[in-house]
């Protein structure tokens, strides 16, 4: 049974780490999987439940999004220590494949793969806005050790045409069965937060942090309330460490806009299927390479309103599997929300198409694709 090292850069349970666990579940029957992670956290809790061995390797804290000069200097300073520690772990565990699920580890894994004659797979979940990161990925991606590069959407893959010979697109997946209404317990969330039964719930799910752009939905809410008031907006997600001031900013906006009675910040939740089961509209505000919340909305039959950037225009067929809004315009976002609140025919059309398309993204398809990919790489 070949040993596979899955290398993660975060110990939280955001979308990327959820995918890491899905990769683990896909491979764990046929391979011995070991994790390399920076610290204890929600991810290690899940690994312990699965009896998965892991090593801790602190790679440092870096800016999310566009990298600064300080990020680059810190990255280079930590490289020798990380390289040596990872080398010892890989050698000790007799690893045959390094599966890298985070961009911060791409360089180290490719170098180690070259030196140790070990195959490497990269899994790319996000967009890169700074040219420095794109340049490094394009160059390092050509290393002999990097056998395959998995992109979660074509719109991400298109940024790296020189890597096409090694590239493959594998869309994210979810366990659709968890979101079927027949499998979901009755939610007490209305009672928990004092939301009247007659109010339609509009939900947005994601960590509270600037890159998630929750402020655009807050600005759209007063425009919705001018026409329809029997609604309530749920902002589901925990405060990302280091971005507490952004949460305070959102609270101040809520008060200034006079919408406090129509907005609830729930914090981190473990009952997303139950929340989706009572939601009327799902709103995505951030630029995502492939948001799991879109799949969760589709599987629940909850129409999604998403921005006109990231992979959303690739994934959502406007007015068929969702609505697309101008990401710079709270006015346009409010208009799209109002369409779904007012037009029952359009709402039902999108709901039915959403349920239908969700079947393409069942987790079993994802697991099969990952297994086929790893088998192919190891066989060579």
C-alpha positions as CSV (number, residue, x, y, z in Angstrom):
1,X,0.0,0.0,0.0
2,X,1.8,3.2,-1.2
3,X,2.2,6.0,1.3
4,X,0.8,9.4,0.3
5,X,1.6,12.7,2.1
6,X,-1.3,15.3,1.9
7,X,0.3,18.7,2.6
8,X,-2.0,21.4,4.0
9,X,-1.2,25.0,4.9
10,X,-4.1,25.7,7.3
11,X,-5.6,23.9,10.3
12,X,-9.0,25.5,10.1
13,X,-12.0,24.0,8.2
14,X,-12.5,26.3,5.3
15,X,-13.4,25.1,1.9
16,X,-9.9,24.0,1.0
17,X,-9.5,21.9,4.1
18,X,-12.9,20.3,3.5
19,X,-11.7,19.3,0.1
20,X,-8.5,17.9,1.7
21,X,-10.7,15.7,3.9
22,X,-12.6,14.6,0.8
23,X,-9.3,13.7,-0.9
24,X,-8.4,11.7,2.2
25,X,-11.7,9.8,2.1
26,X,-11.2,9.1,-1.6
27,X,-7.7,7.6,-1.1
28,X,-7.8,6.1,2.3
29,X,-9.0,2.7,1.3
30,X,-6.2,2.0,-1.2
31,X,-3.4,4.1,0.3
32,X,-1.8,5.0,3.6
33,X,-2.4,8.7,3.9
34,X,-0.4,11.0,6.2
35,X,-1.0,14.7,6.7
36,X,1.4,17.5,7.1
37,X,-0.2,20.6,8.7
38,X,0.9,23.7,10.5
39,X,-0.7,23.3,13.9
40,X,-3.5,21.8,16.0
41,X,-7.0,22.9,15.0
42,X,-10.4,21.8,13.6
43,X,-8.6,19.9,10.8
44,X,-6.6,17.8,13.3
45,X,-9.8,17.1,15.2
46,X,-11.2,15.5,12.0
47,X,-8.0,13.6,11.4
48,X,-8.1,12.1,14.8
49,X,-11.7,11.0,14.2
50,X,-10.4,9.1,11.2
51,X,-7.3,7.7,13.0
52,X,-5.0,9.5,10.5
53,X,-1.4,10.1,11.4
54,X,-0.2,13.7,11.0
55,X,2.9,15.8,11.5
56,X,2.9,19.5,12.4
57,X,5.1,21.9,10.4
58,X,4.7,25.6,11.0
59,X,5.1,27.4,7.6
60,X,4.4,30.9,8.9
61,X,1.5,33.3,8.5
62,X,1.1,35.2,5.2
63,X,-1.2,37.8,3.7
64,X,-4.4,36.4,2.1
65,X,-4.6,37.5,-1.5
66,X,-1.9,39.7,-3.0
67,X,1.4,39.0,-1.3
68,X,3.7,41.7,0.1
69,X,7.4,42.0,0.0
70,X,7.4,41.1,3.7
71,X,5.6,37.9,2.8
72,X,8.2,37.0,0.3
73,X,11.1,37.7,2.6
74,X,9.5,35.6,5.4
75,X,8.7,32.8,3.0
76,X,12.4,32.6,1.9
77,X,13.7,32.8,5.4
78,X,11.6,29.9,6.5
79,X,12.3,27.8,3.5
80,X,15.5,26.0,4.7
81,X,13.8,24.9,8.0
82,X,10.6,23.8,6.3
83,X,12.6,22.0,3.6
84,X,14.7,20.0,6.1
85,X,11.8,19.1,8.3
86,X,9.6,17.9,5.4
87,X,12.5,16.0,4.0
88,X,12.9,14.0,7.2
89,X,9.2,13.2,7.4
90,X,9.0,12.1,3.8
91,X,12.0,9.9,4.2
92,X,10.8,8.4,7.5
93,X,7.3,7.6,6.2
94,X,8.7,6.3,2.8
95,X,6.3,8.6,0.9
96,X,5.8,7.8,-2.7
97,X,3.5,10.7,-3.6
98,X,3.1,14.2,-2.3
99,X,-0.4,15.6,-2.7
100,X,-0.3,19.4,-2.2
101,X,-3.6,21.0,-1.3
102,X,-2.4,24.6,-0.8
103,X,-0.4,27.0,-3.0
104,X,2.0,28.0,-0.2
105,X,3.5,24.5,-0.3
106,X,3.9,24.3,-4.0
107,X,7.5,25.4,-4.2
108,X,8.7,23.3,-1.3
109,X,7.0,20.1,-2.6
110,X,8.3,20.5,-6.1
111,X,11.9,20.9,-4.9
112,X,11.6,18.0,-2.5
113,X,10.0,15.9,-5.3
114,X,12.9,16.6,-7.6
115,X,15.6,15.9,-5.0
116,X,13.9,12.7,-3.6
117,X,12.6,11.4,-7.0
118,X,9.0,11.5,-5.6
119,X,5.9,12.4,-7.7
120,X,3.9,15.5,-6.8
121,X,0.3,16.5,-7.5
122,X,-0.8,20.1,-7.0
123,X,-4.5,20.9,-6.3
124,X,-5.3,24.6,-7.0
125,X,-8.4,26.0,-5.3
126,X,-8.0,29.7,-5.7
127,X,-7.3,32.7,-8.0
128,X,-4.0,34.4,-8.0
129,X,-4.2,38.2,-8.3
130,X,-0.5,39.1,-8.1
131,X,1.8,38.4,-10.9
132,X,4.6,37.2,-8.6
133,X,2.6,34.2,-7.5
134,X,1.5,33.4,-11.0
135,X,5.1,33.6,-12.3
136,X,6.4,31.3,-9.6
137,X,3.6,28.7,-10.2
138,X,4.3,28.8,-14.0
139,X,8.0,28.2,-13.5
140,X,7.9,25.7,-10.7
141,X,5.0,23.9,-12.3
142,X,7.3,22.8,-15.1
143,X,9.5,20.8,-12.6
144,X,9.8,17.2,-13.5
145,X,8.5,16.1,-10.1
146,X,5.1,17.9,-10.6
147,X,3.3,15.2,-12.6
148,X,-0.3,16.6,-12.5
149,X,-1.9,19.9,-11.6
150,X,-5.6,19.8,-10.6
151,X,-7.7,22.9,-11.2
152,X,-11.1,23.2,-9.7
153,X,-12.5,25.2,-12.7
154,X,-11.5,26.0,-16.3
155,X,-11.5,29.7,-15.4
156,X,-8.6,29.0,-13.0
157,X,-6.8,26.7,-15.4
158,X,-6.8,29.4,-18.1
159,X,-4.4,31.5,-16.1
160,X,-1.7,28.9,-16.7
161,X,-1.7,27.9,-20.4
162,X,2.0,26.9,-20.3
163,X,1.1,24.1,-17.8
164,X,-1.7,22.6,-20.0
165,X,0.2,19.3,-20.6
166,X,0.1,18.6,-16.9
167,X,-3.3,20.2,-16.1
168,X,-6.6,18.6,-15.4
169,X,-9.9,20.0,-14.2
170,X,-11.7,18.2,-11.3
171,X,-14.7,20.1,-10.0
172,X,-15.4,20.1,-6.3
173,X,-18.1,17.7,-5.0
174,X,-20.4,17.4,-2.0
175,X,-22.4,14.6,-0.4
176,X,-25.7,15.6,-2.0
177,X,-27.6,13.2,0.3
178,X,-26.9,15.3,3.3
179,X,-28.8,18.2,1.7
180,X,-32.0,16.3,0.7
181,X,-34.9,17.6,2.8
182,X,-36.0,14.0,3.6
183,X,-32.6,13.4,5.3
184,X,-32.5,16.7,7.4
185,X,-33.7,17.2,10.9
186,X,-36.0,20.1,11.6
187,X,-34.0,23.2,12.2
188,X,-34.4,25.3,15.4
189,X,-32.5,28.2,13.9
190,X,-35.6,30.5,13.6
191,X,-36.3,30.0,17.3
192,X,-32.6,30.3,18.2
193,X,-32.3,33.8,16.6
194,X,-35.9,34.9,17.0
195,X,-36.8,34.9,13.3
196,X,-40.5,34.9,12.5
197,X,-41.8,31.9,10.5
198,X,-43.4,34.2,7.8
199,X,-40.0,35.8,6.9
200,X,-38.0,34.5,4.0
201,X,-34.4,33.7,4.9
202,X,-31.7,35.0,2.6
203,X,-28.3,33.4,3.5
204,X,-24.7,34.0,2.7
205,X,-22.1,31.5,4.0
206,X,-18.4,32.2,4.5
207,X,-15.7,33.3,6.9
208,X,-16.1,36.9,8.0
209,X,-13.1,38.5,6.3
210,X,-12.5,41.2,3.7
211,X,-12.0,38.9,0.8
212,X,-15.5,37.5,1.3
213,X,-16.9,41.0,0.7
214,X,-20.0,40.6,3.0
215,X,-20.3,44.4,3.0
216,X,-21.8,44.5,-0.5
217,X,-24.8,42.4,0.7
218,X,-25.2,44.7,3.7
219,X,-25.4,47.7,1.3
220,X,-28.0,45.9,-0.8
221,X,-30.3,45.1,2.1
222,X,-31.8,48.6,2.5
223,X,-32.7,48.6,-1.2
224,X,-34.5,45.2,-0.8
225,X,-36.3,46.5,2.3
226,X,-37.7,49.4,0.4
227,X,-39.9,47.0,-1.5
228,X,-40.1,43.9,0.6
229,X,-39.8,43.7,4.4
230,X,-40.8,40.1,5.2
231,X,-37.2,38.9,4.9
232,X,-34.3,38.2,7.2
233,X,-30.6,38.0,6.2
234,X,-28.3,35.3,7.8
235,X,-24.6,35.9,7.7
236,X,-23.2,32.4,8.5
237,X,-19.5,32.1,9.3
238,X,-16.9,32.6,12.0
239,X,-14.6,35.5,12.3
240,X,-11.3,34.6,10.6
241,X,-8.3,35.2,13.0
242,X,-6.6,38.5,12.3
243,X,-9.7,40.0,10.7
244,X,-11.7,40.9,13.8
245,X,-11.8,44.5,12.8
246,X,-13.6,43.7,9.6
247,X,-16.4,42.1,11.7
248,X,-16.6,45.2,13.8
249,X,-16.9,47.2,10.5
250,X,-19.8,45.1,9.4
251,X,-21.6,45.6,12.7
252,X,-21.1,49.3,12.4
253,X,-22.5,49.3,8.9
254,X,-25.5,47.3,10.0
255,X,-26.3,50.0,12.6
256,X,-25.6,52.9,10.3
257,X,-27.8,51.4,7.6
258,X,-30.7,50.9,10.0
259,X,-31.0,47.2,9.2
260,X,-30.1,45.6,12.6
261,X,-33.6,44.0,13.0
262,X,-33.2,42.2,9.6
263,X,-29.7,40.9,10.0
264,X,-28.2,38.1,12.1
265,X,-24.5,37.1,12.3
266,X,-24.6,33.5,13.4
267,X,-20.9,32.7,13.9
268,X,-19.4,29.4,12.8
269,X,-22.0,26.7,12.3
270,X,-22.0,22.9,11.9
271,X,-25.6,22.7,10.6
272,X,-25.3,24.0,7.0
273,X,-27.7,21.4,5.6
274,X,-30.4,22.5,8.1
275,X,-29.7,26.2,7.4
276,X,-30.0,25.6,3.6
277,X,-33.2,23.7,4.2
278,X,-34.9,26.8,5.6
279,X,-33.2,29.3,3.2
280,X,-35.1,31.0,0.4
281,X,-32.1,32.5,-1.4
282,X,-28.4,31.8,-1.3
283,X,-26.1,34.8,-1.9
284,X,-22.3,34.5,-2.8
285,X,-20.4,37.8,-2.4
286,X,-16.7,36.7,-2.7
287,X,-14.5,35.8,-5.7
288,X,-14.2,32.0,-5.5
289,X,-12.5,29.5,-7.7
290,X,-15.2,27.0,-6.9
291,X,-17.5,27.8,-3.9
292,X,-18.8,24.8,-2.0
293,X,-21.8,27.0,-0.9
294,X,-22.9,27.1,-4.6
295,X,-23.1,23.3,-4.6
296,X,-24.9,23.3,-1.2
297,X,-27.5,25.7,-2.5
298,X,-28.0,23.7,-5.7
299,X,-28.4,20.4,-3.7
300,X,-30.9,22.1,-1.4
301,X,-32.9,23.6,-4.3
302,X,-32.1,27.1,-3.1
303,X,-31.6,29.6,-5.9
304,X,-28.2,31.3,-5.8
305,X,-27.3,34.9,-6.6
306,X,-23.5,35.1,-7.5
307,X,-21.1,37.7,-8.7
308,X,-19.9,38.2,-12.2
309,X,-16.3,37.3,-11.4
310,X,-14.3,34.3,-10.3
311,X,-15.7,31.0,-11.6
312,X,-19.3,31.9,-11.0
313,X,-20.0,33.0,-14.7
314,X,-18.6,29.6,-15.7
315,X,-20.7,27.6,-13.2
316,X,-24.0,29.5,-13.1
317,X,-26.1,29.8,-16.2
318,X,-27.8,33.1,-15.7
319,X,-31.6,32.8,-15.1
320,X,-31.3,29.0,-15.3
321,X,-29.2,27.7,-12.5
322,X,-29.0,31.0,-10.7
323,X,-28.7,34.8,-11.2
324,X,-25.5,36.8,-11.7
325,X,-25.0,40.3,-10.5
326,X,-22.4,43.1,-11.0
327,X,-20.0,42.5,-8.1
328,X,-19.4,46.3,-7.8
329,X,-23.1,47.1,-7.5
330,X,-25.2,46.7,-4.4
331,X,-28.1,48.0,-6.5
332,X,-27.7,45.2,-9.0
333,X,-27.5,42.6,-6.2
334,X,-30.7,44.0,-4.6
335,X,-32.4,43.8,-8.0
336,X,-31.5,40.1,-8.5
337,X,-32.6,39.3,-4.9
338,X,-35.9,41.1,-5.6
339,X,-36.5,39.1,-8.8
340,X,-36.4,35.9,-6.8
341,X,-38.6,37.3,-4.1
342,X,-41.2,38.6,-6.5
343,X,-41.2,36.3,-9.5
344,X,-42.5,32.9,-8.4
345,X,-42.2,31.4,-11.9
346,X,-38.6,32.4,-12.2
347,X,-37.8,31.2,-8.7
348,X,-39.3,27.8,-9.3
349,X,-37.5,27.5,-12.7
350,X,-34.1,28.1,-11.1
351,X,-34.9,25.9,-8.1
352,X,-35.7,22.9,-10.4
353,X,-32.6,23.4,-12.6
354,X,-30.5,23.8,-9.5
355,X,-31.6,20.4,-8.1
356,X,-31.0,18.8,-11.5
357,X,-27.5,20.1,-12.0
358,X,-26.4,19.3,-8.4
359,X,-26.4,15.6,-9.3
360,X,-23.3,16.2,-11.5
361,X,-21.3,17.2,-8.4
362,X,-22.0,14.3,-6.1
363,X,-19.0,13.4,-3.9
364,X,-18.8,9.9,-5.4
365,X,-17.8,11.4,-8.8
366,X,-15.1,13.5,-7.1
367,X,-13.7,10.5,-5.3
368,X,-13.6,8.5,-8.5
369,X,-11.7,11.2,-10.3
370,X,-9.2,11.6,-7.5
371,X,-8.6,7.9,-7.3
372,X,-8.1,7.7,-11.1
373,X,-5.6,10.6,-11.0
374,X,-3.5,9.1,-8.2
375,X,-3.5,5.7,-9.8
376,X,-2.3,7.2,-13.1
377,X,0.5,9.2,-11.5
378,X,1.7,6.3,-9.3
379,X,1.6,3.8,-12.2
380,X,4.2,6.0,-14.1
